[in-house]
Amino acid sequence: MSTEIRVPQLPESVADATLVAWHKQPGDAIRRDENLADLETDKVVLEVPAPANGVVREIRVQSGAVVTSGQVLAVIEEGAAAATKPAAAPAPTAPAATRAAPGKAPPSKTASAGADGGRDAAKLSPSVRRLVEENRLDPASIAGSGREGRLTKSDVVDYLGKRPAENAAPAAPAAPAARPATPAGTRAEQRVPMTRLRARIAQRLIEAQSTQALLTTFNEVDLTATQELRGRYKERFEKEHGVKLGFMSFFVKAAIEALKRFPVLNASVDGNDIIYHEYYDIGVAVSTERGLVVPVVRDADGKSFAAIEKEIAEYARKAREGSIALEDLTGGTFTITNGGVFGSLMSTPIVNAPQSAILGMHKVQERPMVVSGQIAVRPMMYLAVTYDHRIIDGREAVQFLVAIKDALEDPGRMLLGI
C-alpha cells in the first residue's frame, strides 16, 4: 500500500519550513518512526518520521525547497522490501599483454569513477570535482569545511598545498606535464545561504535595535559567598537531585527577586500600553551549532534550585541535539545570557523582543579588591543589563542590577526569602 508522507502541521506562528536534508533515497528501506527528512523552521529543526515499515518509492521535494503544512514530501510503499542489488562479478585478470610494462604507472582511479572512499562524487561541485580528478585525489581523505561536511575548492587547494611530495600520485613518463597545483594562499570564497534560524536571529536583532531604545548599564558582583555555598553543598546536591549545582540557578533566583522589586523590567510594550507580567518565565540563552536559542523556564519563581538546574540542563541537551520543541522557545518575560562560558569579560546583550530587558553574565575572574580596608583577591564578575529606555528609566535599571548584586553576594537571603 502506497502512503504519502506530508509536512507535519506547523504551529500558527510558523508559516513554512525549509527541507534541509533527506535521510533516505528512493529504493531505500525505512522502519516505522525512522527519520525520513529534516525540516528547518525559524526556531527549530523538525523530523519527519515514517508511519510504517516499507520502502521509499518517490521523493517529490528536493533539498532546499520551502514547504508548507500538509504538503506531500514523499511516497513510501508499506510492507515492501528494498530490492537486493546483485553482487558485482569479480574483475577479470588483465591479460599479460595489457598489463603495465615495468616503469609504467598503472591507470589511476578518479572521483568520477566512484573510487571516492565513501564520499559521493555526485555531490562535489564542478570546480571541486575537476580539481580532484586532475590531481587524482581521494575525496574521502580531505576534510570538508562546507555545509554538512561537503568539500569546497579551498579545502582541496589547502590539501594540495600541505600534501607531502612523496604522497603525490606519480605521473606516467609519456604523460603531458602535470598542471601545477593552485598555491595554498589562493583567495578562495564560498557563498553559503543562511539557515532559517540564522536569518530569523538576524531579523530579530535588527527589529530590536530599530524598535526599542536600548541602553546598557554595568555593575560587578563579588561571588565569594555564592562560590562558598556552592562548593559546600555541590556534591551532596548532585547525589540528592541527580544534577550539578551550577551558577545559573543562583542567577535565575536573584533575577526573580530583583524583578519582583522592579516589575517594569518584567514587562513588555504593546502599542501605547505596558503589559506587566505577574509571572516569571525566564529565558536562558543556549548556544548551539545552528545558532542561539532561548528556551524558557516557566513559573521559575515557584521552582527550587534543583528543578531549575534540571530544566536548564534538559533544555541545553535538547537544543544541541536539535530535538527542542517550539513550545519550549515561545513566550518568556525576561532573559539571561552567559557570555562568560566563552571567555567574555564584558558585553552588551541585545533585548529579546518583545521583552524589555536582558541580563548578561560574564567570566568569573579573580581580581584584587579592597575589602574592609584590606586588599583581597576575590572572584569577580561583570554584570550587564540592557533595557528598553522607552519604559525603563536608568534609575530602575541601575537599582535592578544592584538588587541582583546584593542577592548574589549574600545568597542565604534568597534561601530564607528575606
N, C-alpha and C positions, 0 to 999 in steps of 0.2 A: 504494500500500500504506500502510495506517494504522500508525503506530508510536507507542506510548505512551512519554512522557518521564517518567522516575521520579526520585525523590530519590536521589542517589548514596549509596553505602554510607558511613555516617558512622563515624568512629573509635569504639572501645569507650568512650572517656571522654566521648563526646558523645551524649546520649540523643535529642535532637531539634534542630530548627533552625527559624528563622522566615523565611518567604518575604517578603523586603523589597521586591522590585521585579521587575516584568515588563518585559522589553525588547522584546517583541513582543506583538501582539494578534491575535485570530482574523482570518484573511484575509491576514495579513502573510506575505510570502515570507521564508524563512530559509535561510542557507547552512550547509553542514556545518561543525561546530566553532564556529559563531557563538553567542555567549552568549544564551540564551533568558531566563534569570532569575537573580537573586542570592539566595542563601540565607545567612543570618547565623547563626553558631553563637556559643557563649560566647567564642570566641577569634578566629575569622577569618570572612571572607566567602567563600563558595564559589560558583563559577559553574556553571551547568547548560548545557553545550554541546549543540547539536543534533547528532544522529548522522548526518544526511544532509541533502541539499538538499530543500526542499519548501515547504509552506505550513502555517501554524498553523491547525488546524481547530477546536480546542476547548481552553479553559483550565478546569481543574477545581478549582483552588485560588486563592483571592483573596489579594491582598497583605495581609500582616499575619498570615496563618494560620500556626500551628505545624504542622510536618510531620515525619515520621519516615522512616528509611531504607526505600527501595523504594516509597514512596507515589507514586501516579500524579499528576503535576502538569499534564500537557497531552497533547494528541494532535496529531501532525503527519501530513500526507499527503505521503509521499515522492514526489519527482519531479513534483509538481503545480506549477502556476504560479499566482501571485496573479492574481485577477480584475482586469482593467483597468477602472477607473472611467470611464464616458463623460464626455467633455468637456462642461462646462456651456455651455449656449447663451448667446450674448451677451444682456445685458439690453436689452429694447426701450426705445427712447427715449420718454420720457414725453410724452403729448400736451400741446400748449400750454396747454390749459385746466387741466391738473392740475399744471403747473409752479408752483413757489412764486412768489407775487407779489413785486414789489420790496419789500424791507424785511422780508419774511417769512423766518424761519430754515428751512433745509431739514430734512427729517426726519433725526433723529440715529440712529446705529447704537449698539446696546448690546452688552454682552458676550454676552448670551444669544442674540443674532442670529448669533454666530460671528465677528464682527469683533473678535477679541481679539489680533491681531498675533502669533499663534503660541502663545499660552498657552491651554490647553484650559479653557474656561469651566466645563465639567462638573466640573472638579477644584477649583473655588472653593467654599468653604463657603457656606451660605445667607446668612450675615450679610455676608460679603465680596462675594458676587455682588450682593446688594441695594444695598450702598454703591456699588459700581462702576456699576451701572445707573442709580441715582438721580443720580449726578454725571456720567454719560456719559463715563466714563474708558476709556482703553485699558489693559487689564491688563498688556500686554507692556511698557508704558513705566514700570511700577512695579517696583522691586527687591523681591524676596521674601526674607524672613528665616526662613521656616518650613522644615520638613524638605524636602529636595530642591528648595529654592528656591521653595516654594509661598508664595502671598500670605497674609498674616494681616490681620486687621482693623486692627491697629496700623500695618501697612505702608501701608494705604490712608489711614488717618487722618493719618499723618505726611506723606504725599504731598500731601494736600489742604491741610494747614497751610502747606506750603512752596511750593505752586503759585502762580506769579505770577497776578495778577488778569487780565492780558491773555490768558493761555492758557486761561482758563476758558471752557467752552462757552457761547455766548450763548443766552439764553432767548427764546422767541418772545414777542412783546408780549402775546398773548392768554393765554399760559400762566399758571397759578397761580404764586404766589410760590414760589421755589425753597426747598427745605428747607435751613436753614443747615448749613454743614459742621461736623462734630464738631471741637471745639478740638484743637489739636496736643498739648496736655498731658493728654489723656484717659488715665486709669489703666487701660490695657488689660492683659489677662492672656492667656496662651497655655498650654494644657496639652499637653505632648508626652510620649509614653511613652518610657522609657529604651530605648536599644538593648540588644541581648543582651550586647554587650561591656561597656557601661557598668554594666549590672546585675550582671554577673559580677565586675567590678572592685570594685563596692561590697560585694558579698558577701565577696570575698576579704579586703578591708581590714578589715571587721568581724570576720571569723574570726581574722585575725592578731592583732588587738588584744584579742580575748576569750580566745584560747587560749594566747598567749605572754606572757611577762613582758618587755616591751620597754623597753630603756633606750638612750640615745644618748650617745656621748662624742665630743668635738670636738678637733681639732688644726689647725694651719696648716702649709702647706708653701711653701717658697721655690722657685719654679720657674725660677730664673735658669739653672741648669745644663741643665735639660731644654729650655728655650727656645733656649739657645745651640746645643745639639746638634741640635735640630730645625731651627733656622734654617740651620745649616751644611750640612746634608745634604738638606733637603726637595726642592730642585729635582732633584738627582741621583737621589734616591729615587723621585720621581714618574716621571722618564724611564725608570728601570730597571724599575720594577714596575707602572707604569700606574695608580697610586693615590696620593692625597695622604697625607703623613705627618702624622697628627693627634695629639692628646694621648691619645686613648682607648687606643691600643696600649701606650703607656707605663704607663697606669694598670692595664691588664689584666695586664701583666707584673709590675708592682710588687705588685699584689694577690696574684698567684700566689706570688711569693717570700714574702710575709707569711703566706699560708695554709699554706705548707709548714712554716713555723716554728710556727704556731699552728693545727693541724689541726682543732680543735674549731669554729672559725668556718666550716669547710667541711663540717660535719656537720649532721645533722638528727635530730629526735626522732621515734621511733615507739613510742608507748605508754610503757613504762618503759625502753626501750632507746635508746641513742645510736648512730646509724649514722655511722661515719667513712668518708667517701668518699675513696678513694685515687686519684681522678682529678679533673680541674679543668674542669668545664663551666661557663663563666662567662656569665651572662645580662647583656645590655646593654639597658637600657630605651630604647625608641624611642617618641617621641610622634607620634601620627597624628591625623587629624581625628576618628576614631572613638573615640580613647582611647589609653591607654598599653598597649603590648605589649612583651614581653621575649623576643626571640629569643636563642638560646643558641649560643655559640661552644664547640663540643665539643673536649675534649682540648687546651685552649688552651695548656697548658704545653709542648706539643710543636710549637707553631706559631711561625713567625717574625713579626716586626713587620709585614712586608708581607702575610702571609697573614691576620693578624688584621684589619688595616685593610681588606683586600679583602672579607673576610667580613662585617664590620660594615657597610660601605658597601652591599653587596648586600642584606643584611637590611633596612637602612633604606629602600632603594628599593622592595623588595617590600612592606614593611609599609605604606608610604604609597600604593602603588598598589593595595593590597588583595589582592595575589596571594601573600602569605606562607602557607606550609603549616602545618598543625597540628603536624607533627613538628618544625618549626623552633622551636616555642614550648614544647615539653614538656621536662621534666627541668630541669637546672640545679642547681648546688651552691652558687653564690654569685652575687650580682647587683651590678652597678654602675649607678648612675643619675646623670645630669648635669643638675642644675637650673640650672647656670651658663649654659647656652645661652639661657635665658630671662631672665637677669639676676639670678638668685637669689644672694644673698650668703651665706646660711646657712639651712639647713632640717634637719628631722629625717625622713629617709626611713623608710618602713614596710617591714618584712621581707617578702619574697616567699615566704610559707609554701609548703611545709614547710621551706624553708631556715631557717637560724638567724642570718644576718647579711646586711647590705647596706651598701655603701659609697656615700656621697653626695659627688659633686663639685660645686663651685660656681664662681662667676665669678672669673676672674683679675683682680685689681685691684692697681695699684701703690700701695704704702704705704711710709712711712718706717720703716726697721728699723735697729736697732743691730747693726752687723756689725764685729767686731774692734774694738770701742770707738768706731767711727765711724758716723754716721748716713748710710744709703744708701737710695736708692729701689729697691725690689725688687718683682717680680711675685709677689704672694702669693695663695694660695687657701686657704679654709677647707675642711677635710675633716670628714666626719661618718661614724661607723659606728653603725648601730642594730643591737642584738643581743638574742638571747633569753637573758635572765639565768637561766633555768632550768638551762642547761648551760654558759653562758659567764660567767666571773667578770669583774668590772670590770678587774682587773689584766691579764687576757689581751686584753680589748678595747682597752685603752689601749696595750699593747705592740704589738699588731697594727697600730694606726694609726701608731705611731711607726716601725714597720718599713717601712710604705708611705712615710712622710715621708722616711726615710733613703734609700730606693731612688730616689725621685724627685729628691732633692737631690744625688745622685751617680749618675746613670743609667748611667755607664760600668760600674759594678759589675754591673748586670743583663746587660750585653752580655758581660762576662767571666765571669759565673757565680760571683762571689765576694761 
